[in-house]
């Protein structure tokens, strides 16, 4: 069953272009079907990854954390509880 992960980011204004360039240059992980980046406000974005399975996404977690580590300095803290990302994931239930 396909799986998705969604991550919300608040980008520091001075790093907006660097953040976008880093996402543009990123490669898909094994088992990742697609990646999207949506701008939801001036410096707020959501990334969405579509995976062939939850297992593929779980196996790519170290790479995703490694990618986050390369952009962490570009991000604002969302909250003390969340840190610099607001992640969610789950099985893809419907697609049109």
CORJO-V340149 format. One record per backbone hydrogen bond with DSSP energy under -0.5 kcal/mol. CO is the residue of the C=O (numbers start at 1). NH is the residue of the N-H. Records with the same first field share a line. If there is no record, write none. Layout:
CO: NH ; NH
This chain:
2: 92
3: 51
4: 90
5: 49
6: 88
7: 47
8: 86
9: 11 ; 45
10: 76
12: 15
13: 16
15: 19
16: 20
17: 21
18: 22
19: 23
20: 24
21: 25
22: 26
23: 26
29: 32
31: 33 ; 52
34: 50
36: 48
38: 40 ; 46
41: 44
43: 11
44: 40 ; 41
45: 9
46: 38
47: 7
48: 36
49: 5
50: 33 ; 34
51: 3
53: 57
54: 58
55: 59
56: 60
57: 61
58: 61
60: 63 ; 64
61: 65
62: 66
63: 67
64: 68
65: 69
66: 70
67: 70 ; 71
68: 71 ; 72
71: 74
72: 75
74: 12
79: 83
82: 85
83: 78 ; 79
84: 10
86: 8
88: 6
90: 4
91: 93
